[in-house]
Amino acid sequence: MFGYYQCGLTKTIGLDQLLIRWRAPSGNVRPAMLRVRFFRVRPDKIDRLRGWMEELSQRREEVLETFAQETVRHEAAWLMETVEGTILVYAIEAEDLDQAQRAVEENPLPIDLEHRAVMDEVIEVPMELEQLLDEQA
């Protein structure tokens, strides 16, 4: 990661994700945004999700191509077991999250279409989050 010195929750989009803006130290300004989303995973689709994430790791060149088109720098995903089921935590760091969304909608690459299909297959519903803090300078 970069040497960030300031992080603030700038807004929420819906109730299932957080949107955070990062500022880099002066002299190396690379604006970035971090979106973190939380989804319930269908219990019978956890292995399918794990398999798809492994496949993405093996298709790195295609992933990097879509990253370039979407201004994405980094994606990370975790599974979290809870008493209510398995939760997928999915984080995306990008220079412009709106551009990322436009690229996927207007000019999707084959891997984007596959990713959307797999996610539609394995995800039940987005999680609802309670916002506790929204302060910024």
OpenMM code with the backbone's topology and positions (N, CA, C; nanometers):
from openmm import Vec3, app, unit

residues = "MET PHE GLY TYR TYR GLN CYS GLY LEU THR LYS THR ILE GLY LEU ASP GLN LEU LEU ILE ARG TRP ARG ALA PRO SER GLY ASN VAL ARG PRO ALA MET LEU ARG VAL ARG PHE PHE ARG VAL ARG PRO ASP LYS ILE ASP ARG LEU ARG GLY TRP MET GLU GLU LEU SER GLN ARG ARG GLU GLU VAL LEU GLU THR PHE ALA GLN GLU THR VAL ARG HIS GLU ALA ALA TRP LEU MET GLU THR VAL GLU GLY THR ILE LEU VAL TYR ALA ILE GLU ALA GLU ASP LEU ASP GLN ALA GLN ARG ALA VAL GLU GLU ASN PRO LEU PRO ILE ASP LEU GLU HIS ARG ALA VAL MET ASP GLU VAL ILE GLU VAL PRO MET GLU LEU GLU GLN LEU LEU ASP GLU GLN ALA".split()
positions = [
    Vec3(0.0840, -0.1187, 0.0000),
    Vec3(0.0000, 0.0000, 0.0000),
    Vec3(0.0876, 0.1238, 0.0000),
    Vec3(0.0250, 0.2381, -0.0021),
    Vec3(0.0941, 0.3640, -0.0064),
    Vec3(0.1043, 0.4211, 0.1341),
    Vec3(0.1855, 0.5221, 0.1524),
    Vec3(0.2010, 0.5845, 0.2832),
    Vec3(0.0920, 0.6858, 0.3094),
    Vec3(-0.0274, 0.6429, 0.3278),
    Vec3(-0.1394, 0.7342, 0.3473),
    Vec3(-0.1351, 0.7958, 0.4861),
    Vec3(-0.1735, 0.9217, 0.4927),
    Vec3(-0.1761, 0.9871, 0.6218),
    Vec3(-0.3153, 1.0291, 0.6635),
    Vec3(-0.4097, 1.0243, 0.5745),
    Vec3(-0.5429, 1.0683, 0.6103),
    Vec3(-0.6458, 0.9756, 0.5485),
    Vec3(-0.7392, 0.9342, 0.6265),
    Vec3(-0.8476, 0.8498, 0.5785),
    Vec3(-0.9745, 0.9002, 0.6423),
    Vec3(-1.0785, 0.9149, 0.5649),
    Vec3(-1.2051, 0.9565, 0.6217),
    Vec3(-1.3196, 0.8963, 0.5443),
    Vec3(-1.4207, 0.8521, 0.6126),
    Vec3(-1.5402, 0.8019, 0.5467),
    Vec3(-1.6098, 0.9213, 0.4851),
    Vec3(-1.6212, 0.9245, 0.3541),
    Vec3(-1.6792, 1.0411, 0.2896),
    Vec3(-1.8291, 1.0267, 0.2662),
    Vec3(-1.8754, 0.9080, 0.2444),
    Vec3(-2.0195, 0.8878, 0.2314),
    Vec3(-2.0469, 0.7385, 0.2246),
    Vec3(-2.1697, 0.7024, 0.2434),
    Vec3(-2.2080, 0.5642, 0.2202),
    Vec3(-2.2937, 0.5619, 0.0957),
    Vec3(-2.2891, 0.4514, 0.0257),
    Vec3(-2.3704, 0.4315, -0.0940),
    Vec3(-2.4601, 0.3137, -0.0631),
    Vec3(-2.5861, 0.3370, -0.0503),
    Vec3(-2.6751, 0.2311, -0.0054),
    Vec3(-2.6403, 0.1983, 0.1389),
    Vec3(-2.6811, 0.0853, 0.1832),
    Vec3(-2.6495, 0.0440, 0.3192),
    Vec3(-2.5514, -0.0713, 0.3226),
    Vec3(-2.4985, -0.1108, 0.2070),
    Vec3(-2.4162, -0.2306, 0.2016),
    Vec3(-2.2699, -0.2029, 0.1746),
    Vec3(-2.2288, -0.0772, 0.1683),
    Vec3(-2.0896, -0.0506, 0.1359),
    Vec3(-2.0418, 0.0793, 0.1978),
    Vec3(-1.9125, 0.0860, 0.2153),
    Vec3(-1.8482, 0.2058, 0.2648),
    Vec3(-1.7636, 0.2623, 0.1528),
    Vec3(-1.7558, 0.3913, 0.1442),
    Vec3(-1.6726, 0.4564, 0.0445),
    Vec3(-1.5771, 0.5479, 0.1188),
    Vec3(-1.4476, 0.5253, 0.0992),
    Vec3(-1.3460, 0.5985, 0.1729),
    Vec3(-1.2530, 0.6663, 0.0736),
    Vec3(-1.2200, 0.7927, 0.0970),
    Vec3(-1.1219, 0.8640, 0.0149),
    Vec3(-0.9899, 0.8645, 0.0894),
    Vec3(-0.8822, 0.8423, 0.0158),
    Vec3(-0.7479, 0.8423, 0.0723),
    Vec3(-0.6701, 0.9586, 0.0137),
    Vec3(-0.5837, 1.0178, 0.0929),
    Vec3(-0.4913, 1.1192, 0.0434),
    Vec3(-0.3498, 1.0721, 0.0705),
    Vec3(-0.2667, 1.0800, -0.0303),
    Vec3(-0.1272, 1.0397, -0.0160),
    Vec3(-0.0467, 1.1547, 0.0426),
    Vec3(0.0711, 1.1258, 0.1002),
    Vec3(0.1568, 1.2333, 0.1504),
    Vec3(0.1924, 1.3295, 0.0381),
    Vec3(0.2166, 1.4557, 0.0729),
    Vec3(0.2483, 1.5557, -0.0292),
    Vec3(0.3710, 1.5128, -0.1087),
    Vec3(0.3722, 1.5501, -0.2356),
    Vec3(0.4815, 1.5129, -0.3236),
    Vec3(0.4523, 1.3857, -0.4021),
    Vec3(0.3613, 1.3044, -0.3566),
    Vec3(0.3276, 1.1797, -0.4258),
    Vec3(0.1764, 1.1617, -0.4212),
    Vec3(0.1060, 1.2599, -0.4743),
    Vec3(-0.0398, 1.2587, -0.4645),
    Vec3(-0.0971, 1.1670, -0.5709),
    Vec3(-0.1622, 1.0645, -0.5266),
    Vec3(-0.2345, 0.9723, -0.6142),
    Vec3(-0.3722, 0.9551, -0.5536),
    Vec3(-0.4683, 1.0336, -0.5981),
    Vec3(-0.6011, 1.0217, -0.5378),
    Vec3(-0.6540, 0.8802, -0.5513),
    Vec3(-0.7201, 0.8353, -0.4495),
    Vec3(-0.7745, 0.6996, -0.4521),
    Vec3(-0.8994, 0.6936, -0.3669),
    Vec3(-0.9797, 0.5964, -0.3982),
    Vec3(-1.0999, 0.5696, -0.3207),
    Vec3(-1.1011, 0.4212, -0.2892),
    Vec3(-1.1549, 0.3887, -0.1755),
    Vec3(-1.1662, 0.2496, -0.1331),
    Vec3(-1.3126, 0.2200, -0.1059),
    Vec3(-1.3648, 0.1201, -0.1744),
    Vec3(-1.5021, 0.0767, -0.1516),
    Vec3(-1.4960, -0.0608, -0.0872),
    Vec3(-1.5664, -0.0751, 0.0236),
    Vec3(-1.5734, -0.2032, 0.0934),
    Vec3(-1.7204, -0.2436, 0.0974),
    Vec3(-1.7474, -0.3632, 0.0464),
    Vec3(-1.8851, -0.4117, 0.0436),
    Vec3(-1.8942, -0.5437, 0.1191),
    Vec3(-2.0113, -0.5723, 0.1700),
    Vec3(-2.0364, -0.6920, 0.2493),
    Vec3(-2.1579, -0.7631, 0.1915),
    Vec3(-2.1430, -0.8939, 0.1655),
    Vec3(-2.2509, -0.9719, 0.1050),
    Vec3(-2.2695, -1.1032, 0.1801),
    Vec3(-2.3926, -1.1464, 0.1930),
    Vec3(-2.4198, -1.2818, 0.2409),
    Vec3(-2.3966, -1.3777, 0.1240),
    Vec3(-2.3280, -1.4873, 0.1527),
    Vec3(-2.2993, -1.5874, 0.0500),
    Vec3(-2.3957, -1.7039, 0.0664),
    Vec3(-2.4499, -1.7529, -0.0435),
    Vec3(-2.5370, -1.8704, -0.0373),
    Vec3(-2.4565, -1.9876, 0.0191),
    Vec3(-2.5089, -2.0569, 0.1190),
    Vec3(-2.4324, -2.1648, 0.1842),
    Vec3(-2.3836, -2.2734, 0.0882),
    Vec3(-2.4624, -2.3041, -0.0130),
    Vec3(-2.4228, -2.4096, -0.1065),
    Vec3(-2.3300, -2.3591, -0.2171),
    Vec3(-2.2904, -2.2313, -0.2122),
    Vec3(-2.2073, -2.1723, -0.3172),
    Vec3(-2.0706, -2.1240, -0.2667),
    Vec3(-2.0368, -2.1553, -0.1432),
    Vec3(-1.9092, -2.1090, -0.0875),
    Vec3(-1.7917, -2.1677, -0.1648),
    Vec3(-1.7968, -2.2967, -0.1958),
    Vec3(-1.6877, -2.3581, -0.2723),
    Vec3(-1.6796, -2.2993, -0.4129),
    Vec3(-1.7917, -2.2666, -0.4726),
    Vec3(-1.7926, -2.2036, -0.6049),
    Vec3(-1.7233, -2.0675, -0.5977),
    Vec3(-1.7516, -1.9913, -0.4932),
    Vec3(-1.6884, -1.8609, -0.4752),
    Vec3(-1.5380, -1.8756, -0.4551),
    Vec3(-1.4982, -1.9691, -0.3710),
    Vec3(-1.3547, -1.9937, -0.3504),
    Vec3(-1.2857, -2.0321, -0.4817),
    Vec3(-1.3492, -2.1173, -0.5581),
    Vec3(-1.2932, -2.1596, -0.6855),
    Vec3(-1.2786, -2.0436, -0.7830),
    Vec3(-1.3778, -1.9553, -0.7867),
    Vec3(-1.3706, -1.8406, -0.8771),
    Vec3(-1.2580, -1.7458, -0.8356),
    Vec3(-1.2433, -1.7217, -0.7070),
    Vec3(-1.1355, -1.6336, -0.6613),
    Vec3(-0.9986, -1.6936, -0.6956),
    Vec3(-0.9862, -1.8233, -0.6848),
    Vec3(-0.8612, -1.8901, -0.7235),
    Vec3(-0.8385, -1.8757, -0.8738),
    Vec3(-0.9447, -1.8903, -0.9510),
    Vec3(-0.9326, -1.8742, -1.0960),
    Vec3(-0.8890, -1.7325, -1.1322),
    Vec3(-0.9427, -1.6322, -1.0631),
    Vec3(-0.9007, -1.4943, -1.0878),
    Vec3(-0.7508, -1.4778, -1.0636),
    Vec3(-0.7005, -1.5416, -0.9593),
    Vec3(-0.5569, -1.5348, -0.9304),
    Vec3(-0.4752, -1.5951, -1.0437),
    Vec3(-0.5272, -1.6976, -1.1061),
    Vec3(-0.4559, -1.7643, -1.2157),
    Vec3(-0.4690, -1.6881, -1.3484),
    Vec3(-0.5657, -1.5988, -1.3584),
    Vec3(-0.5887, -1.5215, -1.4809),
    Vec3(-0.5435, -1.3764, -1.4618),
    Vec3(-0.4298, -1.3603, -1.4008),
    Vec3(-0.3778, -1.2295, -1.3608),
    Vec3(-0.3720, -1.1288, -1.4762),
    Vec3(-0.3287, -1.1697, -1.5943),
    Vec3(-0.3177, -1.0763, -1.7068),
    Vec3(-0.4537, -1.0163, -1.7423),
    Vec3(-0.5576, -1.0984, -1.7426),
    Vec3(-0.6917, -1.0483, -1.7712),
    Vec3(-0.7403, -0.9551, -1.6608),
    Vec3(-0.7092, -0.9908, -1.5371),
    Vec3(-0.7479, -0.9071, -1.4234),
    Vec3(-0.6798, -0.7705, -1.4352),
    Vec3(-0.5506, -0.7698, -1.4673),
    Vec3(-0.4783, -0.6434, -1.4806),
    Vec3(-0.5323, -0.5591, -1.5959),
    Vec3(-0.5776, -0.6247, -1.7021),
    Vec3(-0.6369, -0.5520, -1.8143),
    Vec3(-0.7650, -0.4809, -1.7707),
    Vec3(-0.8476, -0.5498, -1.6963),
    Vec3(-0.9708, -0.4866, -1.6503),
    Vec3(-0.9404, -0.3798, -1.5451),
    Vec3(-0.8388, -0.4021, -1.4615),
    Vec3(-0.7980, -0.2993, -1.3650),
    Vec3(-0.7619, -0.1695, -1.4377),
    Vec3(-0.6844, -0.1792, -1.5446),
    Vec3(-0.6415, -0.0606, -1.6180),
    Vec3(-0.7614, 0.0143, -1.6746),
    Vec3(-0.8562, -0.0575, -1.7277),
    Vec3(-0.9763, 0.0031, -1.7858),
    Vec3(-1.0617, 0.0704, -1.6784),
    Vec3(-1.0591, 0.0153, -1.5570),
    Vec3(-1.1461, 0.0621, -1.4493),
    Vec3(-1.0767, 0.1559, -1.3505),
    Vec3(-0.9512, 0.1858, -1.3692),
    Vec3(-0.8669, 0.2639, -1.2772),
    Vec3(-0.8497, 0.1952, -1.1417),
    Vec3(-0.8682, 0.0656, -1.1375),
    Vec3(-0.8547, -0.0107, -1.0131),
    Vec3(-0.7077, -0.0411, -0.9880),
    Vec3(-0.6666, -0.0259, -0.8637),
    Vec3(-0.5293, -0.0574, -0.8234),
    Vec3(-0.5206, -0.1887, -0.7476),
    Vec3(-0.6264, -0.2200, -0.6746),
    Vec3(-0.6186, -0.3339, -0.5836),
    Vec3(-0.7597, -0.3823, -0.5525),
    Vec3(-0.7778, -0.5133, -0.5542),
    Vec3(-0.9012, -0.5757, -0.5057),
    Vec3(-0.8615, -0.6827, -0.4066),
    Vec3(-0.9398, -0.6974, -0.3032),
    Vec3(-0.9164, -0.8013, -0.2029),
    Vec3(-1.0513, -0.8525, -0.1544),
    Vec3(-1.0555, -0.9813, -0.1203),
    Vec3(-1.1799, -1.0421, -0.0743),
    Vec3(-1.1505, -1.1368, 0.0406),
    Vec3(-1.2407, -1.1389, 0.1373),
    Vec3(-1.2291, -1.2274, 0.2529),
    Vec3(-1.3643, -1.2915, 0.2789),
    Vec3(-1.3610, -1.4117, 0.3328),
    Vec3(-1.4821, -1.4765, 0.3818),
    Vec3(-1.4807, -1.4675, 0.5336),
    Vec3(-1.5943, -1.4307, 0.5891),
    Vec3(-1.6079, -1.4178, 0.7333),
    Vec3(-1.7251, -1.5054, 0.7780),
    Vec3(-1.6972, -1.5986, 0.8672),
    Vec3(-1.8021, -1.6854, 0.9197),
    Vec3(-1.8712, -1.6169, 1.0371),
    Vec3(-2.0024, -1.6147, 1.0349),
    Vec3(-2.0805, -1.5570, 1.1432),
    Vec3(-2.1894, -1.6559, 1.1831),
    Vec3(-2.2582, -1.6279, 1.2918),
    Vec3(-2.3681, -1.7145, 1.3333),
    Vec3(-2.4835, -1.7095, 1.2335),
    Vec3(-2.4879, -1.6033, 1.1532),
    Vec3(-2.5932, -1.5892, 1.0528),
    Vec3(-2.5516, -1.6399, 0.9161),
    Vec3(-2.4295, -1.6934, 0.9044),
    Vec3(-2.3835, -1.7448, 0.7761),
    Vec3(-2.2521, -1.6828, 0.7338),
    Vec3(-2.2123, -1.7135, 0.6122),
    Vec3(-2.0849, -1.6662, 0.5595),
    Vec3(-2.1026, -1.5312, 0.4911),
    Vec3(-2.0115, -1.4395, 0.5213),
    Vec3(-2.0127, -1.3056, 0.4654),
    Vec3(-1.8899, -1.2891, 0.3769),
    Vec3(-1.9096, -1.2361, 0.2561),
    Vec3(-1.7999, -1.1971, 0.1690),
    Vec3(-1.7732, -1.0495, 0.1937),
    Vec3(-1.6493, -1.0174, 0.2283),
    Vec3(-1.6053, -0.8791, 0.2424),
    Vec3(-1.5198, -0.8511, 0.1195),
    Vec3(-1.5591, -0.7516, 0.0397),
    Vec3(-1.4941, -0.7258, -0.0890),
    Vec3(-1.4506, -0.5801, -0.0937),
    Vec3(-1.3203, -0.5574, -0.1100),
    Vec3(-1.2650, -0.4223, -0.1117),
    Vec3(-1.2039, -0.3923, -0.2476),
    Vec3(-1.2295, -0.2721, -0.2960),
    Vec3(-1.1741, -0.2252, -0.4225),
    Vec3(-1.1129, -0.0879, -0.3992),
    Vec3(-0.9852, -0.0729, -0.4381),
    Vec3(-0.9190, 0.0571, -0.4356),
    Vec3(-0.9045, 0.1029, -0.5803),
    Vec3(-0.9518, 0.2247, -0.6085),
    Vec3(-0.9459, 0.2777, -0.7445),
    Vec3(-0.9250, 0.4285, -0.7407),
    Vec3(-0.8742, 0.4809, -0.8508),
    Vec3(-0.8622, 0.6260, -0.8627),
    Vec3(-0.9994, 0.6895, -0.8798),
    Vec3(-1.0896, 0.6201, -0.9488),
    Vec3(-1.2210, 0.6761, -0.9798),
    Vec3(-1.3227, 0.5619, -0.9825),
    Vec3(-1.3977, 0.5477, -0.8761),
    Vec3(-1.4940, 0.4383, -0.8675),
    Vec3(-1.6085, 0.4544, -0.9671),
    Vec3(-1.6420, 0.5787, -1.0006),
    Vec3(-1.7450, 0.5996, -1.1029),
    Vec3(-1.6963, 0.5494, -1.2384),
    Vec3(-1.5703, 0.5758, -1.2709),
    Vec3(-1.5117, 0.5262, -1.3954),
    Vec3(-1.5097, 0.3733, -1.3962),
    Vec3(-1.4771, 0.3160, -1.2835),
    Vec3(-1.4758, 0.1696, -1.2739),
    Vec3(-1.6129, 0.1135, -1.3084),
    Vec3(-1.7170, 0.1734, -1.2533),
    Vec3(-1.8530, 0.1273, -1.2800),
    Vec3(-1.8908, 0.1472, -1.4265),
    Vec3(-1.8556, 0.2638, -1.4816),
    Vec3(-1.8859, 0.2897, -1.6227),
    Vec3(-1.8166, 0.1888, -1.7139),
    Vec3(-1.6915, 0.1588, -1.6860),
    Vec3(-1.6163, 0.0652, -1.7699),
    Vec3(-1.6826, -0.0717, -1.7709),
    Vec3(-1.7272, -0.1173, -1.6560),
    Vec3(-1.7905, -0.2487, -1.6475),
    Vec3(-1.9252, -0.2491, -1.7201),
    Vec3(-1.9983, -0.1394, -1.7101),
    Vec3(-2.1303, -0.1327, -1.7729),
    Vec3(-2.1228, -0.1082, -1.9233),
    Vec3(-2.0326, -0.0189, -1.9673),
    Vec3(-2.0303, 0.0233, -2.1066),
    Vec3(-1.9396, -0.0609, -2.1962),
    Vec3(-1.8319, -0.1138, -2.1416),
    Vec3(-1.7370, -0.1878, -2.2234),
    Vec3(-1.6776, -0.3049, -2.1446),
    Vec3(-1.7628, -0.3970, -2.1010),
    Vec3(-1.7112, -0.5056, -2.0175),
    Vec3(-1.6212, -0.6010, -2.0959),
    Vec3(-1.5148, -0.6404, -2.0314),
    Vec3(-1.4278, -0.7434, -2.0877),
    Vec3(-1.4888, -0.8795, -2.0548),
    Vec3(-1.4498, -0.9853, -2.1253),
    Vec3(-1.5064, -1.1177, -2.0961),
    Vec3(-1.4952, -1.1571, -1.9492),
    Vec3(-1.3842, -1.1260, -1.8855),
    Vec3(-1.3682, -1.1632, -1.7446),
    Vec3(-1.4649, -1.0856, -1.6553),
    Vec3(-1.4993, -0.9619, -1.6941),
    Vec3(-1.5979, -0.8840, -1.6188),
    Vec3(-1.7347, -0.9523, -1.6228),
    Vec3(-1.7716, -1.0005, -1.7403),
    Vec3(-1.9003, -1.0686, -1.7554),
    Vec3(-1.9032, -1.1983, -1.6746),
    Vec3(-1.7925, -1.2722, -1.6769),
    Vec3(-1.7843, -1.3951, -1.5975),
    Vec3(-1.7938, -1.3627, -1.4480),
    Vec3(-1.7231, -1.2583, -1.4066),
    Vec3(-1.7235, -1.2203, -1.2652),
    Vec3(-1.8650, -1.1837, -1.2195),
    Vec3(-1.9329, -1.1052, -1.3002),
    Vec3(-2.0699, -1.0664, -1.2663),
    Vec3(-2.1608, -1.1890, -1.2559),
    Vec3(-2.1466, -1.2826, -1.3484),
    Vec3(-2.2303, -1.4031, -1.3465),
    Vec3(-2.2031, -1.4875, -1.2223),
    Vec3(-2.0767, -1.5038, -1.1879),
    Vec3(-2.0434, -1.5832, -1.0692),
    Vec3(-2.0956, -1.5143, -0.9437),
    Vec3(-2.0749, -1.3839, -0.9345),
    Vec3(-2.1216, -1.3128, -0.8154),
    Vec3(-2.2737, -1.3206, -0.8033),
    Vec3(-2.3449, -1.3073, -0.9152),
    Vec3(-2.4909, -1.3222, -0.9113),
    Vec3(-2.5307, -1.4612, -0.8632),
    Vec3(-2.4519, -1.5603, -0.8991),
    Vec3(-2.4797, -1.6986, -0.8603),
    Vec3(-2.4555, -1.7240, -0.7110),
    Vec3(-2.3520, -1.6649, -0.6539),
    Vec3(-2.3090, -1.7020, -0.5185),
    Vec3(-2.3598, -1.6089, -0.4090),
    Vec3(-2.4018, -1.4887, -0.4438),
    Vec3(-2.4421, -1.3898, -0.3443),
    Vec3(-2.5919, -1.3967, -0.3184),
    Vec3(-2.6279, -1.3941, -0.1907),
    Vec3(-2.7700, -1.3870, -0.1553),
    Vec3(-2.8185, -1.2433, -0.1648),
    Vec3(-2.7746, -1.1616, -0.0720),
    Vec3(-2.8142, -1.0198, -0.0679),
    Vec3(-2.7005, -0.9397, -0.0055),
    Vec3(-2.6928, -0.8108, -0.0400),
    Vec3(-2.5953, -0.7269, 0.0309),
    Vec3(-2.6348, -0.7140, 0.1778),
    Vec3(-2.5367, -0.6917, 0.2611),
    Vec3(-2.5615, -0.6714, 0.4042),
    Vec3(-2.6110, -0.5297, 0.4272),
    Vec3(-2.6897, -0.5105, 0.5313),
    Vec3(-2.7279, -0.3760, 0.5714),
    Vec3(-2.6348, -0.3330, 0.6832),
    Vec3(-2.5794, -0.2123, 0.6681),
    Vec3(-2.4858, -0.1593, 0.7661),
    Vec3(-2.5466, -0.0400, 0.8368),
    Vec3(-2.5150, -0.0262, 0.9640),
    Vec3(-2.5546, 0.0912, 1.0403),
    Vec3(-2.4362, 0.1865, 1.0432),
    Vec3(-2.4535, 0.3046, 0.9911),
    Vec3(-2.3463, 0.4037, 0.9923),
    Vec3(-2.3361, 0.4630, 1.1323),
    Vec3(-2.2182, 0.4545, 1.1902),
    Vec3(-2.1959, 0.5061, 1.3232),
    Vec3(-2.1178, 0.6367, 1.3244),
    Vec3(-2.0400, 0.6618, 1.2201),
    Vec3(-1.9567, 0.7803, 1.2171),
    Vec3(-1.9382, 0.8254, 1.0744),
    Vec3(-1.9410, 0.9570, 1.0518),
    Vec3(-1.9131, 1.0160, 0.9207),
    Vec3(-1.8556, 1.1547, 0.9441),
    Vec3(-1.7303, 1.1614, 0.9799),
    Vec3(-1.6609, 1.2877, 1.0094),
    Vec3(-1.5505, 1.3088, 0.9081),
    Vec3(-1.5284, 1.4330, 0.8677),
    Vec3(-1.4193, 1.4649, 0.7776),
    Vec3(-1.3729, 1.6071, 0.8021),
    Vec3(-1.2504, 1.6325, 0.7648),
    Vec3(-1.1933, 1.7671, 0.7830),
    Vec3(-1.2281, 1.8532, 0.6647),
] * unit.nanometer
topology = app.Topology()
chain = topology.addChain("A")
for resn in residues:
    res = topology.addResidue(resn, chain)
    for name in ("N", "CA", "C"):
        topology.addAtom(name, app.Element.getBySymbol(name[0]), res)
